């Protein structure tokens, strides 16, 4: 079984979005720079040094809205052991892979896809040394 490991949502204003989620839910955010596409990491559950994160807890991130990208809505990221095999399975099952996988430094290989219902989700093959 391949677990949901991350969520993603688009934003128009990074500081406004970060302030909202910190104020309402107590989330911690880290605004990454231009070299990381202005992505904003969101920590929703802090891991305990001994016990780890609470069971079932996932963290996520926010990306800047881009008029050239399709289906910019909240979505999930699913961990897979082999992204190339998972991409082939998406296509074979009637889905559509959105481009080629990109390497996220220190995290893994990532690619988005549409399922057969038009939902946009993503897959991540974590790096061997990644904490995901």
C-alpha positions as CSV (number, residue, x, y, z in Angstrom):
1,X,0.0,0.0,0.0
2,X,1.3,3.5,-0.9
3,X,0.5,6.0,1.8
4,X,-0.4,9.7,1.6
5,X,2.6,11.5,2.8
6,X,2.1,15.2,2.0
7,X,-0.6,17.7,0.9
8,X,-0.3,20.7,-1.4
9,X,-2.4,23.8,-1.9
10,X,-1.9,26.9,-4.1
11,X,-1.5,30.4,-2.8
12,X,-1.6,33.9,-4.2
13,X,0.1,35.7,-1.3
14,X,2.7,33.7,0.7
15,X,2.8,35.8,3.8
16,X,-1.0,36.2,4.0
17,X,-1.4,32.4,3.6
18,X,1.3,31.7,6.2
19,X,-0.2,34.1,8.7
20,X,-3.7,32.6,8.2
21,X,-2.6,29.0,8.9
22,X,-0.4,30.0,11.8
23,X,-3.1,32.0,13.4
24,X,-6.0,29.6,12.8
25,X,-4.3,26.2,13.2
26,X,-0.9,26.9,14.8
27,X,0.9,25.5,11.8
28,X,4.6,26.4,11.3
29,X,5.6,27.6,7.8
30,X,8.9,28.0,6.1
31,X,9.0,30.1,3.0
32,X,11.6,28.7,0.6
33,X,13.4,30.9,-1.9
34,X,13.3,31.4,-5.6
35,X,15.6,28.4,-6.2
36,X,12.8,26.2,-4.8
37,X,10.0,27.8,-6.7
38,X,8.9,29.9,-3.7
39,X,7.4,26.8,-2.2
40,X,6.2,27.1,1.4
41,X,6.6,24.1,3.7
42,X,3.8,23.6,6.3
43,X,4.4,21.7,9.5
44,X,1.1,20.5,10.9
45,X,2.4,18.0,13.4
46,X,5.8,18.3,15.1
47,X,7.6,15.0,15.6
48,X,8.6,14.0,19.1
49,X,12.3,13.0,19.3
50,X,11.3,9.6,20.8
51,X,7.8,8.9,19.5
52,X,7.9,10.6,16.1
53,X,4.9,12.4,14.6
54,X,1.4,11.4,15.7
55,X,0.1,8.4,13.8
56,X,-1.5,9.4,10.6
57,X,-0.2,13.0,10.7
58,X,1.1,14.5,7.5
59,X,2.7,17.8,6.7
60,X,2.4,19.7,3.5
61,X,3.2,22.7,1.5
62,X,1.9,25.6,-0.7
63,X,2.9,26.6,-4.1
64,X,2.4,29.9,-6.0
65,X,-0.6,29.9,-8.3
66,X,0.5,29.9,-12.0
67,X,-1.9,30.6,-14.8
68,X,0.0,28.1,-17.1
69,X,-0.5,25.1,-14.7
70,X,-3.6,22.9,-14.8
71,X,-5.9,22.0,-11.8
72,X,-4.4,24.2,-9.1
73,X,-6.5,22.9,-6.2
74,X,-5.7,21.2,-2.9
75,X,-4.2,17.8,-3.6
76,X,-2.4,14.9,-1.9
77,X,1.0,13.4,-2.5
78,X,1.4,9.6,-2.5
79,X,4.7,7.9,-1.7
80,X,5.7,5.2,-4.2
81,X,8.8,3.0,-4.3
82,X,9.3,3.4,-8.0
83,X,8.0,6.5,-9.7
84,X,8.6,5.2,-13.2
85,X,6.5,2.1,-12.6
86,X,3.8,4.2,-10.9
87,X,3.7,6.6,-13.8
88,X,3.2,3.6,-16.2
89,X,0.5,2.3,-13.9
90,X,-1.3,5.6,-13.9
91,X,-1.3,5.7,-17.7
92,X,-2.3,2.1,-18.1
93,X,-5.3,2.6,-15.7
94,X,-6.6,5.6,-17.7
95,X,-5.0,8.5,-15.9
96,X,-2.6,11.2,-17.2
97,X,0.9,11.9,-16.0
98,X,1.6,15.7,-16.1
99,X,5.1,16.0,-17.4
100,X,8.4,14.4,-16.3
101,X,9.4,13.8,-12.7
102,X,11.4,16.5,-11.1
103,X,14.1,16.0,-8.5
104,X,13.4,17.9,-5.2
105,X,16.8,18.1,-3.4
106,X,16.9,16.1,-0.2
107,X,13.3,14.8,-0.7
108,X,12.9,12.7,-3.9
109,X,11.4,12.5,-7.4
110,X,8.0,14.1,-7.8
111,X,5.4,14.2,-10.6
112,X,1.7,15.2,-10.7
113,X,-1.0,13.3,-12.4
114,X,-4.8,13.3,-13.2
115,X,-6.8,10.3,-12.1
116,X,-9.7,9.0,-14.2
117,X,-12.1,11.4,-12.5
118,X,-10.0,14.5,-13.3
119,X,-8.6,14.9,-9.8
120,X,-5.0,16.2,-9.7
121,X,-2.7,14.4,-7.3
122,X,1.0,13.8,-7.1
123,X,3.5,11.0,-6.5
124,X,6.8,11.0,-4.7
125,X,9.6,8.5,-4.8
126,X,11.5,9.5,-1.6
127,X,15.3,9.7,-1.7
128,X,16.9,6.9,0.2
129,X,18.1,9.4,2.9
130,X,14.7,11.2,3.0
131,X,12.6,11.2,6.2
132,X,9.4,10.5,4.2
